[in-house]
């Protein structure tokens, strides 16, 4: 009987201490969830710079968007992002295929000249969130951008000839990406990146800034301006250009 009474007294004495210890234990943090964003966009870019291919002298390019659109065979552009807490992954894909077909006279020979140019660039970068506040965020980026540029020339008619020239390279890339909420419906977003550093291209940069309108929790419209530049040269191939122009797009959050 005495031992039973002792156990009851000891248990009663321990109960407050157990409850106090439980109160000191922090509740488990909720698991972070992945957020996915897909942003297809239209970039009405002007192309300027110097291009050298086929061992020919450099050609100075100054093509406004209307001229590029006239020769556009296909184009696809989109940004995709996956984010979980502090870390994320960002990708930016652009593919443009241009074609031109025209008749000409070469040394009194009637020929048809068909030129096809393809440009692909894809960025893959990791993100680390430096600032995550109620009114916006700031991420640091580090990754790589792949470039692939090719041109095919086919001559048919009285003279049959074909030639192609291409180059593919990868530039290391670093930068910053930010978003600032201007109101419950409007926000400002931007990024700035640099790369190349003489490893592949001599230097490359990418800058964007725009205003977004949040239609719903999962959908937003964006409008802004973007410029991207790369200076690459190897052997007889040169691609030293800058593309710049307005951007229109939509952002879908999942």
C-alpha positions as CSV (number, residue, x, y, z in Angstrom):
1,X,0.0,0.0,0.0
2,X,2.8,2.3,0.9
3,X,4.5,1.6,-2.5
4,X,1.3,2.3,-4.4
5,X,0.9,5.6,-2.5
6,X,4.6,6.4,-3.3
7,X,4.0,5.8,-7.0
8,X,0.9,8.0,-7.1
9,X,2.8,10.9,-5.3
10,X,5.8,10.5,-7.6
11,X,3.6,10.4,-10.7
12,X,1.7,13.5,-9.6
13,X,4.9,15.3,-9.1
14,X,6.2,14.4,-12.5
15,X,3.1,15.4,-14.5
16,X,3.7,19.1,-14.3
17,X,7.3,18.7,-15.3
18,X,6.3,16.5,-18.2
19,X,3.8,19.0,-19.5
20,X,6.3,21.9,-19.1
21,X,8.9,19.9,-21.0
22,X,6.3,19.3,-23.8
23,X,5.6,23.0,-24.0
24,X,9.3,23.7,-24.5
25,X,9.5,21.4,-27.5
26,X,9.0,23.4,-30.7
27,X,6.3,22.1,-33.0
28,X,7.6,20.4,-36.2
29,X,7.9,22.8,-39.1
30,X,5.5,22.2,-41.9
31,X,7.2,20.6,-44.9
32,X,8.0,23.0,-47.7
33,X,6.0,22.5,-50.9
34,X,7.2,22.8,-54.5
35,X,5.8,25.7,-56.5
36,X,5.9,25.4,-60.3
37,X,5.7,28.3,-62.8
38,X,5.5,28.2,-66.6
39,X,5.7,31.4,-68.6
40,X,5.4,31.3,-72.4
41,X,6.2,34.6,-74.0
42,X,6.6,36.5,-77.2
43,X,9.8,38.5,-77.7
44,X,9.6,41.1,-80.4
45,X,13.3,41.4,-80.7
46,X,15.6,43.4,-83.1
47,X,18.8,41.6,-84.0
48,X,22.0,43.7,-84.3
49,X,25.7,42.8,-84.6
50,X,28.3,41.0,-86.7
51,X,28.0,37.4,-88.0
52,X,30.8,35.5,-89.8
53,X,30.2,32.1,-91.3
54,X,31.5,29.9,-94.2
55,X,34.9,31.6,-94.0
56,X,33.4,34.7,-95.5
57,X,34.0,38.3,-94.2
58,X,31.9,39.4,-91.3
59,X,28.4,40.5,-92.2
60,X,26.9,43.4,-90.2
61,X,23.3,42.6,-89.2
62,X,20.6,45.2,-88.4
63,X,17.2,43.3,-88.6
64,X,14.1,44.8,-87.0
65,X,11.5,42.5,-85.7
66,X,9.2,43.0,-88.7
67,X,11.9,41.6,-91.0
68,X,12.5,38.7,-88.7
69,X,8.8,38.0,-88.5
70,X,8.5,38.0,-92.3
71,X,11.1,35.2,-92.5
72,X,10.0,33.3,-89.4
73,X,9.3,29.6,-89.9
74,X,8.9,28.6,-86.3
75,X,9.6,30.1,-82.8
76,X,9.1,28.9,-79.3
77,X,10.0,30.7,-76.0
78,X,9.2,29.9,-72.4
79,X,10.5,30.3,-68.9
80,X,9.9,27.5,-66.3
81,X,10.7,27.6,-62.6
82,X,10.4,25.2,-59.7
83,X,10.9,26.5,-56.2
84,X,10.8,24.9,-52.7
85,X,11.6,27.2,-49.8
86,X,15.1,28.6,-50.1
87,X,16.1,26.7,-53.3
88,X,14.8,26.5,-56.8
89,X,15.6,25.8,-60.4
90,X,15.1,28.2,-63.4
91,X,15.2,27.4,-67.1
92,X,14.7,29.7,-70.1
93,X,14.3,28.2,-73.6
94,X,14.3,30.0,-76.9
95,X,14.3,28.5,-80.4
96,X,13.9,30.4,-83.7
97,X,14.0,29.1,-87.2
98,X,14.3,31.6,-90.1
99,X,14.0,30.8,-93.8
100,X,14.5,32.7,-97.0
101,X,14.0,31.5,-100.6
102,X,14.8,33.7,-103.6
103,X,15.9,33.5,-107.2
104,X,19.2,34.9,-108.4
105,X,21.6,34.9,-111.3
106,X,25.1,33.7,-110.6
107,X,27.5,33.9,-113.6
108,X,24.6,33.9,-116.0
109,X,23.1,30.9,-114.3
110,X,19.6,30.9,-113.0
111,X,19.4,29.4,-109.5
112,X,17.2,29.3,-106.5
113,X,18.9,30.0,-103.2
114,X,17.3,28.6,-100.0
115,X,18.8,29.8,-96.7
116,X,17.7,28.3,-93.3
117,X,19.0,29.7,-90.0
118,X,18.3,28.1,-86.6
119,X,19.2,29.5,-83.2
120,X,18.7,27.8,-79.9
121,X,19.6,29.0,-76.5
122,X,18.7,27.3,-73.2
123,X,19.5,28.5,-69.6
124,X,19.5,26.1,-66.7
125,X,20.3,27.7,-63.3
126,X,20.0,26.9,-59.6
127,X,18.4,29.6,-57.3
128,X,19.1,30.5,-53.7
129,X,16.7,32.9,-52.1
130,X,18.5,35.7,-50.3
131,X,15.4,37.7,-49.4
132,X,11.9,36.4,-48.9
133,X,9.7,39.2,-47.6
134,X,6.0,39.9,-47.7
135,X,6.5,42.5,-50.4
136,X,8.9,40.6,-52.6
137,X,11.9,38.4,-53.1
138,X,15.5,38.3,-54.3
139,X,17.3,35.2,-55.7
140,X,20.9,34.7,-56.7
141,X,21.4,32.5,-59.8
142,X,24.2,30.2,-61.0
143,X,24.2,27.9,-63.9
144,X,25.0,27.6,-67.6
145,X,23.5,28.7,-70.9
146,X,23.7,26.6,-74.0
147,X,23.9,28.2,-77.5
148,X,23.5,26.4,-80.8
149,X,23.6,28.4,-84.1
150,X,23.5,26.9,-87.6
151,X,23.0,28.1,-91.2
152,X,22.2,25.9,-94.2
153,X,22.4,27.2,-97.8
154,X,21.0,25.2,-100.7
155,X,21.5,26.3,-104.3
156,X,19.4,24.6,-107.0
157,X,18.7,25.2,-110.7
158,X,21.4,25.5,-113.2
159,X,23.9,25.1,-110.4
160,X,23.5,22.6,-107.5
161,X,25.4,23.4,-104.4
162,X,24.9,23.1,-100.6
163,X,26.8,24.3,-97.5
164,X,26.3,24.4,-93.8
165,X,28.1,26.1,-90.9
166,X,27.3,25.8,-87.2
167,X,28.6,26.2,-83.7
168,X,27.5,25.0,-80.2
169,X,28.9,26.2,-76.9
170,X,28.1,26.6,-73.2
171,X,28.6,29.7,-71.2
172,X,28.7,29.7,-67.3
173,X,26.2,32.2,-66.0
174,X,25.5,34.0,-62.8
175,X,23.0,36.7,-61.9
176,X,20.1,38.0,-59.7
177,X,16.4,37.7,-60.1
178,X,13.8,39.8,-58.1
179,X,10.2,40.5,-57.7
180,X,8.6,43.5,-55.9
181,X,4.8,43.6,-55.2
182,X,3.6,47.1,-56.1
183,X,0.0,46.4,-55.0
184,X,-2.3,43.3,-54.5
185,X,-2.7,43.1,-58.3
186,X,0.5,44.6,-59.8
187,X,4.2,43.6,-59.4
188,X,7.6,44.4,-60.9
189,X,10.0,41.6,-61.8
190,X,13.5,41.7,-63.3
191,X,16.7,39.7,-63.8
192,X,20.2,40.5,-64.7
193,X,22.9,37.9,-65.7
194,X,26.4,37.8,-67.0
195,X,28.4,34.9,-68.4
196,X,31.0,33.6,-70.8
197,X,34.0,35.0,-69.1
198,X,36.3,33.9,-72.0
199,X,35.6,30.2,-71.3
200,X,33.4,29.8,-74.4
201,X,32.1,33.2,-75.5
202,X,34.2,36.3,-74.6
203,X,31.3,37.8,-72.7
204,X,27.5,37.5,-72.5
205,X,24.8,39.2,-70.6
206,X,21.0,39.1,-70.3
207,X,18.7,41.8,-68.7
208,X,15.0,41.9,-68.3
209,X,12.5,44.2,-66.5
210,X,8.7,44.2,-66.6
211,X,5.4,44.8,-65.0
212,X,2.9,42.0,-64.2
213,X,-0.8,42.0,-63.5
214,X,-2.1,39.2,-61.2
215,X,-5.4,38.0,-62.8
216,X,-5.9,35.3,-60.3
217,X,-3.9,33.3,-57.8
218,X,-2.6,31.0,-60.5
219,X,-2.4,33.4,-63.6
220,X,-0.7,36.6,-64.4
221,X,0.1,38.7,-67.5
222,X,3.5,40.4,-67.9
223,X,4.9,43.0,-70.2
224,X,8.4,44.3,-70.3
225,X,11.7,44.8,-72.2
226,X,14.6,42.3,-72.6
227,X,18.0,42.5,-74.1
228,X,20.5,39.6,-74.5
229,X,24.0,39.8,-75.9
230,X,26.7,37.2,-76.7
231,X,30.2,37.6,-78.2
232,X,31.5,34.3,-79.5
233,X,34.2,33.6,-82.0
234,X,36.1,30.5,-82.9
235,X,38.0,29.8,-86.1
236,X,36.0,31.2,-89.0
237,X,32.7,31.3,-87.0
238,X,31.6,34.5,-85.4
239,X,28.4,35.4,-83.5
240,X,28.7,38.8,-81.9
241,X,25.1,40.0,-81.6
242,X,22.6,41.8,-79.3
243,X,18.9,41.1,-79.4
244,X,16.5,43.5,-77.7
245,X,12.8,44.3,-77.7
246,X,9.5,44.3,-75.9
247,X,8.2,41.1,-74.2
248,X,4.6,40.0,-73.7
249,X,3.8,36.8,-71.8
250,X,1.7,35.0,-69.2
251,X,2.7,33.2,-66.0
252,X,0.9,30.1,-64.8
253,X,1.5,28.9,-61.3
254,X,0.8,25.3,-60.2
